[in-house]
Amino acid sequence: MELVNITAFDKLTAIQWDEKIFHRSAQVKFPQQLKYLIDEMYPAKIARLSERLKESRLDEEELEFLNAKILRLTDKYATCKKMLALREAKAVPITKEWAMHGTIYYIDLDGGDNGNDGLGTGTAWLTLEQYTTTTVRTAGDIAYVRANTDETVGVTIAFDEDGTVDASISIIGCDSVTNDPWSDSSDVRPIVDFNSGSYDLHLIGDHYWKLEKLDITSGRSAWGNVYSYATYDMHFKDCIFRDYSSASTRGAIYSLFAYSLKIENCDFYDNTPYSIYSANGNIIINNCTFNKGTTGLGGLFLYGGNNTIIENTSIGQTTAFSTYDIRTTRSGYIRLRNCIYNHIPTMAGLDYVLSEDDQQVKGAHKGYYYNGTITKDTGVVRSGGATSSAKVEPNSNCGLNLPLSLSPFNEHDFNIYCSAVETTITIYMRSFGVWSTYPTATELYVEASYLDHAADATRTKIASTAVLDDEATWQPFTVTFTPLQAGIVYVKLYLGKYEAGKGIYVDVYPVRTP
């Protein structure tokens, strides 16, 4: 049974097939690659896109894009199937040109020609879309784009195929040191210029692509300069994203359900409203710069179920953003390492931002939560305790129904191994500021969860009963219990009271007896 309906191609002549094979650049692919495209990639992609067409919320623009992509993938499927049949019938010679794995192509945005084969600098293609859209791609393919060239784009650039977990499909801008096949000795990144048009780089379910050393600019699409939907392992390296502007709430990169999106050594500026808008995915950002430039509301807007790591990155340090550096809502979980920024992250609900080596100061750690902040403090410590304390500062969102803890709501503050004997765990706390009314034992307490069965994994929780009564005394908050089997006891602190300018210090060295 045919996996894809290609009866429309039954009447093509041999000459027409030759033209189509060259047009799709299928003649340079291994039989094994063609079989993978025919048996797995194209049928699966067409099926997924066909299912997406059934969704009621799609607008006319996306419907048109999806239908065109399905037709194009069907054409590529038919072309690869014909190419494989010719190979198996030995109707074409086996040459070095088609026996390639991970083909290298060349694109000259000023002097190329899409009528060429793209396999050499003298036969380079003219446009990115010849590589991403028109021709057949397989894992390991690389397109080198000539430095100091410029494509003014008048279409949305669609991506069609996938790389693999072992080999991405790459587009790499040339430079004077690493990749200079034209011997230009230029480090000016090739420019992808959307010329204030409603166009973008558009990936829907296209996995394992890598874009490197490109300057992507001047889009006005509601989908950003780059739109990445339901993709895996999209990687941007040494790129510039600039001059994006849209009335939408999105950014120069707009990712939706994009997983393992990597952004490395990239610069963002003059993007309105955001540089990155990401919803429901996970991102790793390393060694990037985000600046307002002359426009730009905020740096990053991470929305709805985002798990994001940002490392060695500066936000708003050359030109500060007017409103947000990092904005997150609806369960955005962000971890910063060695980053510098201006504005305190803006959050909602159970969102949090944890900053290690905060403001690029080694050893400075801070946690931002919707209901307060936790700061590593080396100035106020308990004698005999840890060399630092946790400064716990609630805000007006803190209360009995949303208490503040040292760690995120879904983590424990301390994991302590205990034997099956009576055990006491003590956490020392003291106040900062004189509270008008100190928190009660139901507003500030330590809770321990221990194993309460000799064989099963059931647990019982027990809470401390101590209270603070002055600003200077380190008060022991204790819990005593007897586990019925040895194992980890989960300990968490809760502060469920807010008073302006008041909070607590916590000695982060828990004491276990015995």
Order of alpha helices (4+ residues) and beta strands (2+ residues): alpha-alpha-alpha-alpha-beta-beta-beta-beta-beta-beta-beta-beta-beta-beta-beta-beta-beta-beta-beta-beta-beta-beta-beta-beta-beta-beta-beta-beta-beta-beta-beta-beta-beta-beta-beta-beta-beta-beta-beta
